[in-house]
């Protein structure tokens, strides 16, 4: 594992992070290897929309940082990892507790490593469904995560700058 924070500490911190806390989003599980994360959100007065179902922004927020965090924790520090883009398709109204289960596979990591081995960037597509307790899909989310190896500093890059 490349980063020093434990899964338990990250889960605790994420549950206190204002964007998630304010929407009622709870991180229920982060695996010790950071390859499996479960997030839930109950329907409350402060995260429902005008027609009484889950607010779309809250549904999106519950999926926002997790794939990027999983990749960061599974690659060495010499990689740059950023969220690049995302889309959400609202499939059905969310009327109760909803859940998203994120998985980072060996195949994902192998593809990322092979596509970035020569220093090129790779835009990796991840998908996750937000479901209700019966397994009905409420929303489908696609996230594109930017990954590339950090470039070595160029010799003389600071030449010409005065002290």
N, C-alpha and C positions, 0 to 999 in steps of 0.2 A: 504494500500500500504506500502510495507516494506522500500522502498528507498525514499530519500528526494528530488531528482531532479524531476522537473516537466516534463511532456511530451513535452511541448513547448520548454523548455530549452534543453532537450535531442535531439529533432529534429534539433534545431539550431546548437548544437554542432556536431551532426552527419553530417550535411551538410557542416561543415568546416573541418571535419576529413580527413586528406590527402589521405588515401586509397580510400575513396568514392569520394571526391572532384576531385582527379586526374583522375578518370575514368568517370567523368561526371554524377555520380549517385546522385540523389536527393531524400531525404526522404520527401515525400509529406504530410504524415499524420501519427501522432501517437495519438491514442485515450488516453484520460485522464486516463483510467484504464490500459493502456499498453497492451491491448488485441487485438488490431487491428492496423496494420502498413501497409502503402502503400509506395512503393519505385519505382521510375522510372529512366530510362536512355535513352536519345536520342542517335541515331547513329551519331557519330562525327569522324573526321579524327583521333583523338587520342585514340579512343576506338574501332576501326575497325581492322579486321585482313587482311591478304594478299589478300583475295578474296572479300573484301569490305563488309563483314557482321560483326555483333558484335563479338568482341574478347571473347573467352570462359572464360578467366580469369576475365573479367569485368562482364560477366553474373553471374559467381560464386560469385564475390565480392559483388554484389548487394543483395545476399541472405545470406551472411556469418553471421553477428552478431545478427540478429534480433530475432530469437526464443530464444536464450540464454538470451538476454536482457528482453524479455517479461516474461520469467519464473522468472528471478531475481527480477523483479518489482512486481511479484504477489505472492511471497513467503516471509515469514519472514526472517530476517537476520541470523537465525540459520540454514540455508541451504547453502550448497556448490553447485554452479551451474557452469558447464563448457561445452563448446563445446567439444564433444568427437570424432565425425567422420562425414563425409559428402560424398555425391556422387552427380554427376550431369550427366544427360542424355541429350545430345543435340538432340532435336527432329527435328527442322527445322531452317533454317538460319534466324537470326534476321536482318531485313533490315531497321527498323525504330525505333520509340520509343517503348521500352519494359517496362513491369510493373510486379511487384510481390506484391501480397497482402497476408500478414501474419495474421493468426487468432489463438489466444489461447483460447480454449474453457473451459467451466466449467468441461467437461469430462476429458480433459487433466490434469487440476489441481487436480481433485479428484483422478485420477489414480496415479499421481505423489505423492500426499500426502499419499495415502494408501500403495503404494509400498515402501515408505521410512519411514513409521511410526515406524518401529522397528529398525531403524538405518542402514538398508541395502541401498546400492546404487541402483539407477534405471536408466536405459538407455532408455530415451523416444524418440521415433521416430516421427519426424515432417516431413510433406511434403508441398512443395509449387511449383506452376507452374509459370514460367516466360512466359508471353503472349504478343502478339503484339496488336495493337489497334482493330483488328478484332476478337480478342479472340483466335487466333491460338496459340497453345503451342509451344514455341521456345525451352524451356528447362524444365526438371523436376528435382527438387532438393529434396534430402532426407538429413535431418540433425538429428544426434543423440546427444541429450543433456544429460549429466551426472548430476544426482541430488542425493544428500544424505544430511541427517542432520549432522551438525557438531558434532564431538565427544567432550565430556567433557574432560578437561585435567585430566590426571591420577595423583592421589596423589603421591608425591615423584618422579615425572618425572624428576625434576631437581636435585634430590639427586645424589651425586657423581660428580657433576660439581663444580669446585672451582670458587670462586668469583674473 
